[in-house]
Amino acid sequence: MNAFTTVCLWILILLAPFPGLEALAGEDPPPAAGISKLTPALQRYVVRGWQIFDVKKQKPLFFKGMGYSPYLSHDPPP
């Protein structure tokens, strides 16, 4: 190996485990899934126990007829 190749390999070895700017700043890295700590919190709605609470109206939210289906309306489930 020549000197240039050796220097390049050492640079790659030293930079490979680079933790990122968040770790250098002392912050936790953003999660792979979920909400980042930097995301601003909602001001009007909060979660209290198992309910979503409306802070402005001072009462829990009520969802009428809310549902979810992972299938399109013309596709029957397998």
PyMOL CGO cylinders between C-alpha atoms (Angstrom):
from pymol import cmd
from pymol.cgo import CYLINDER

trace = [
    CYLINDER, 0.00, 0.00, 0.00, 1.23, 3.44, -0.75, 0.3, 1, 1, 1, 1, 1, 1,
    CYLINDER, 1.23, 3.44, -0.75, 1.20, 6.35, 1.74, 0.3, 1, 1, 1, 1, 1, 1,
    CYLINDER, 1.20, 6.35, 1.74, -1.88, 8.01, 0.18, 0.3, 1, 1, 1, 1, 1, 1,
    CYLINDER, -1.88, 8.01, 0.18, -3.98, 4.85, 0.56, 0.3, 1, 1, 1, 1, 1, 1,
    CYLINDER, -3.98, 4.85, 0.56, -2.83, 4.41, 4.14, 0.3, 1, 1, 1, 1, 1, 1,
    CYLINDER, -2.83, 4.41, 4.14, -3.76, 7.98, 5.05, 0.3, 1, 1, 1, 1, 1, 1,
    CYLINDER, -3.76, 7.98, 5.05, -7.17, 7.64, 3.39, 0.3, 1, 1, 1, 1, 1, 1,
    CYLINDER, -7.17, 7.64, 3.39, -7.88, 4.42, 5.30, 0.3, 1, 1, 1, 1, 1, 1,
    CYLINDER, -7.88, 4.42, 5.30, -6.94, 6.04, 8.61, 0.3, 1, 1, 1, 1, 1, 1,
    CYLINDER, -6.94, 6.04, 8.61, -9.21, 8.98, 7.88, 0.3, 1, 1, 1, 1, 1, 1,
    CYLINDER, -9.21, 8.98, 7.88, -12.10, 6.61, 7.13, 0.3, 1, 1, 1, 1, 1, 1,
    CYLINDER, -12.10, 6.61, 7.13, -11.42, 4.63, 10.30, 0.3, 1, 1, 1, 1, 1, 1,
    CYLINDER, -11.42, 4.63, 10.30, -11.39, 7.78, 12.43, 0.3, 1, 1, 1, 1, 1, 1,
    CYLINDER, -11.39, 7.78, 12.43, -14.54, 9.27, 10.87, 0.3, 1, 1, 1, 1, 1, 1,
    CYLINDER, -14.54, 9.27, 10.87, -16.60, 6.08, 10.56, 0.3, 1, 1, 1, 1, 1, 1,
    CYLINDER, -16.60, 6.08, 10.56, -18.03, 6.02, 14.09, 0.3, 1, 1, 1, 1, 1, 1,
    CYLINDER, -18.03, 6.02, 14.09, -18.94, 9.73, 13.94, 0.3, 1, 1, 1, 1, 1, 1,
    CYLINDER, -18.94, 9.73, 13.94, -21.94, 10.05, 16.29, 0.3, 1, 1, 1, 1, 1, 1,
    CYLINDER, -21.94, 10.05, 16.29, -23.52, 13.08, 14.62, 0.3, 1, 1, 1, 1, 1, 1,
    CYLINDER, -23.52, 13.08, 14.62, -24.00, 16.70, 15.55, 0.3, 1, 1, 1, 1, 1, 1,
    CYLINDER, -24.00, 16.70, 15.55, -26.72, 15.96, 18.13, 0.3, 1, 1, 1, 1, 1, 1,
    CYLINDER, -26.72, 15.96, 18.13, -24.35, 13.82, 20.18, 0.3, 1, 1, 1, 1, 1, 1,
    CYLINDER, -24.35, 13.82, 20.18, -21.60, 16.42, 19.96, 0.3, 1, 1, 1, 1, 1, 1,
    CYLINDER, -21.60, 16.42, 19.96, -24.02, 19.07, 21.24, 0.3, 1, 1, 1, 1, 1, 1,
    CYLINDER, -24.02, 19.07, 21.24, -24.96, 16.83, 24.17, 0.3, 1, 1, 1, 1, 1, 1,
    CYLINDER, -24.96, 16.83, 24.17, -28.48, 16.10, 22.87, 0.3, 1, 1, 1, 1, 1, 1,
    CYLINDER, -28.48, 16.10, 22.87, -30.09, 12.72, 22.41, 0.3, 1, 1, 1, 1, 1, 1,
    CYLINDER, -30.09, 12.72, 22.41, -30.35, 11.63, 18.78, 0.3, 1, 1, 1, 1, 1, 1,
    CYLINDER, -30.35, 11.63, 18.78, -33.86, 11.77, 17.31, 0.3, 1, 1, 1, 1, 1, 1,
    CYLINDER, -33.86, 11.77, 17.31, -35.79, 8.54, 17.77, 0.3, 1, 1, 1, 1, 1, 1,
    CYLINDER, -35.79, 8.54, 17.77, -36.11, 6.16, 14.85, 0.3, 1, 1, 1, 1, 1, 1,
    CYLINDER, -36.11, 6.16, 14.85, -39.88, 6.21, 15.31, 0.3, 1, 1, 1, 1, 1, 1,
    CYLINDER, -39.88, 6.21, 15.31, -42.04, 8.56, 17.30, 0.3, 1, 1, 1, 1, 1, 1,
    CYLINDER, -42.04, 8.56, 17.30, -42.00, 12.26, 18.10, 0.3, 1, 1, 1, 1, 1, 1,
    CYLINDER, -42.00, 12.26, 18.10, -38.75, 14.16, 18.43, 0.3, 1, 1, 1, 1, 1, 1,
    CYLINDER, -38.75, 14.16, 18.43, -38.10, 16.14, 21.62, 0.3, 1, 1, 1, 1, 1, 1,
    CYLINDER, -38.10, 16.14, 21.62, -37.74, 19.22, 19.41, 0.3, 1, 1, 1, 1, 1, 1,
    CYLINDER, -37.74, 19.22, 19.41, -41.35, 18.96, 18.19, 0.3, 1, 1, 1, 1, 1, 1,
    CYLINDER, -41.35, 18.96, 18.19, -43.41, 21.64, 19.95, 0.3, 1, 1, 1, 1, 1, 1,
    CYLINDER, -43.41, 21.64, 19.95, -46.15, 20.33, 22.25, 0.3, 1, 1, 1, 1, 1, 1,
    CYLINDER, -46.15, 20.33, 22.25, -49.78, 21.02, 21.45, 0.3, 1, 1, 1, 1, 1, 1,
    CYLINDER, -49.78, 21.02, 21.45, -51.25, 23.88, 23.46, 0.3, 1, 1, 1, 1, 1, 1,
    CYLINDER, -51.25, 23.88, 23.46, -54.97, 23.10, 23.17, 0.3, 1, 1, 1, 1, 1, 1,
    CYLINDER, -54.97, 23.10, 23.17, -55.14, 19.30, 23.43, 0.3, 1, 1, 1, 1, 1, 1,
    CYLINDER, -55.14, 19.30, 23.43, -53.41, 17.10, 25.99, 0.3, 1, 1, 1, 1, 1, 1,
    CYLINDER, -53.41, 17.10, 25.99, -53.62, 13.42, 26.88, 0.3, 1, 1, 1, 1, 1, 1,
    CYLINDER, -53.62, 13.42, 26.88, -54.87, 12.68, 30.39, 0.3, 1, 1, 1, 1, 1, 1,
    CYLINDER, -54.87, 12.68, 30.39, -55.01, 8.99, 31.13, 0.3, 1, 1, 1, 1, 1, 1,
    CYLINDER, -55.01, 8.99, 31.13, -56.96, 7.39, 28.29, 0.3, 1, 1, 1, 1, 1, 1,
    CYLINDER, -56.96, 7.39, 28.29, -58.70, 10.62, 27.18, 0.3, 1, 1, 1, 1, 1, 1,
    CYLINDER, -58.70, 10.62, 27.18, -57.76, 13.47, 24.85, 0.3, 1, 1, 1, 1, 1, 1,
    CYLINDER, -57.76, 13.47, 24.85, -58.61, 16.61, 26.79, 0.3, 1, 1, 1, 1, 1, 1,
    CYLINDER, -58.61, 16.61, 26.79, -59.51, 20.02, 25.31, 0.3, 1, 1, 1, 1, 1, 1,
    CYLINDER, -59.51, 20.02, 25.31, -57.75, 22.57, 27.51, 0.3, 1, 1, 1, 1, 1, 1,
    CYLINDER, -57.75, 22.57, 27.51, -59.68, 25.54, 26.06, 0.3, 1, 1, 1, 1, 1, 1,
    CYLINDER, -59.68, 25.54, 26.06, -63.15, 24.06, 26.70, 0.3, 1, 1, 1, 1, 1, 1,
    CYLINDER, -63.15, 24.06, 26.70, -62.03, 22.22, 29.87, 0.3, 1, 1, 1, 1, 1, 1,
    CYLINDER, -62.03, 22.22, 29.87, -63.61, 18.90, 28.86, 0.3, 1, 1, 1, 1, 1, 1,
    CYLINDER, -63.61, 18.90, 28.86, -62.59, 15.67, 27.12, 0.3, 1, 1, 1, 1, 1, 1,
    CYLINDER, -62.59, 15.67, 27.12, -62.99, 15.27, 23.37, 0.3, 1, 1, 1, 1, 1, 1,
    CYLINDER, -62.99, 15.27, 23.37, -65.66, 12.97, 22.01, 0.3, 1, 1, 1, 1, 1, 1,
    CYLINDER, -65.66, 12.97, 22.01, -65.21, 11.36, 18.60, 0.3, 1, 1, 1, 1, 1, 1,
    CYLINDER, -65.21, 11.36, 18.60, -68.48, 10.32, 17.00, 0.3, 1, 1, 1, 1, 1, 1,
    CYLINDER, -68.48, 10.32, 17.00, -68.29, 7.55, 14.42, 0.3, 1, 1, 1, 1, 1, 1,
    CYLINDER, -68.29, 7.55, 14.42, -64.51, 7.45, 14.12, 0.3, 1, 1, 1, 1, 1, 1,
    CYLINDER, -64.51, 7.45, 14.12, -63.16, 4.29, 12.53, 0.3, 1, 1, 1, 1, 1, 1,
    CYLINDER, -63.16, 4.29, 12.53, -60.26, 2.89, 10.58, 0.3, 1, 1, 1, 1, 1, 1,
    CYLINDER, -60.26, 2.89, 10.58, -59.97, 0.22, 7.93, 0.3, 1, 1, 1, 1, 1, 1,
    CYLINDER, -59.97, 0.22, 7.93, -56.68, -0.64, 6.24, 0.3, 1, 1, 1, 1, 1, 1,
    CYLINDER, -56.68, -0.64, 6.24, -58.57, -1.74, 3.10, 0.3, 1, 1, 1, 1, 1, 1,
    CYLINDER, -58.57, -1.74, 3.10, -60.00, 0.33, 0.28, 0.3, 1, 1, 1, 1, 1, 1,
    CYLINDER, -60.00, 0.33, 0.28, -63.77, 0.35, -0.04, 0.3, 1, 1, 1, 1, 1, 1,
    CYLINDER, -63.77, 0.35, -0.04, -63.70, -1.85, -3.17, 0.3, 1, 1, 1, 1, 1, 1,
    CYLINDER, -63.70, -1.85, -3.17, -61.11, -4.32, -1.81, 0.3, 1, 1, 1, 1, 1, 1,
    CYLINDER, -61.11, -4.32, -1.81, -62.40, -7.14, 0.42, 0.3, 1, 1, 1, 1, 1, 1,
    CYLINDER, -62.40, -7.14, 0.42, -60.12, -8.30, 3.24, 0.3, 1, 1, 1, 1, 1, 1,
    CYLINDER, -60.12, -8.30, 3.24, -58.09, -11.45, 2.47, 0.3, 1, 1, 1, 1, 1, 1,
]
cmd.load_cgo(trace, "trace")
